[in-house]
Amino acid sequence: MRKSPIVVVLLIAGAALGASSFADEPKVEGDLKSLQGEWVSKDSQGESFWTFKGNHLSIKTPDRAYEMTITLDPKQTPEKHIDFEVLDDSPNAKGTKAAGIYKLDGEEVKIAFAGPDAERPTEYKTDPVNSFAFELKKKKK
C-alpha cells in the first residue's frame, strides 16, 4: 500500500519535531565530555560510584542512590561551577537542588556542593552543615 504525499510529509515533520526535543540536552563536549563514564570516591562510609552519561549523573553510595541532571559552567572563576538537580524519580533526595564547584584534572576530579540552604562553596572541604566535598578517580575499565 502506497502512502499519500500528505502522510509522508506528516511523518517527516513528526520525526523532525521529535529530533528537536534533543535540543534541550547539552552537547557533550569540553568538561562535560571529560566527565563521561564511571568514577569512584571513597570516604568513611565506603566507596561511591558516580556515573556521568550526557548531563545525567547517577550516584550509588553504600546506602543510598541518586539520579540527577548536572549543569556545568566552566567559565566561572576562581572555581568552575556545577549545579545538581535531583530528579523526581530518584530513590533519594527528590527535587533537591545544589550549587557546587569542580576541578577536573585528567583522571581525577574534585567536587564540592552546598548543603541545604547554604551558598555555593568556595573551597573543596566538607562542613556537615554547609558543604560536602569529594575526590573522584576515573574507574579503570
Secondary structure, DSSP 8 states (H G I E B T S, - for coil): ----HHHHHHHHHHHHHHHHGGGGS----HHHHHH-EEEEEEETTEEEEEEEETTEEEEE-SS-EEEEEEEEETT-SSSEEEEEEE-TT-SSSTT-EEEEEEEEETTEEEEEEE-TT----SSS--BTTTEEEEEEEE---
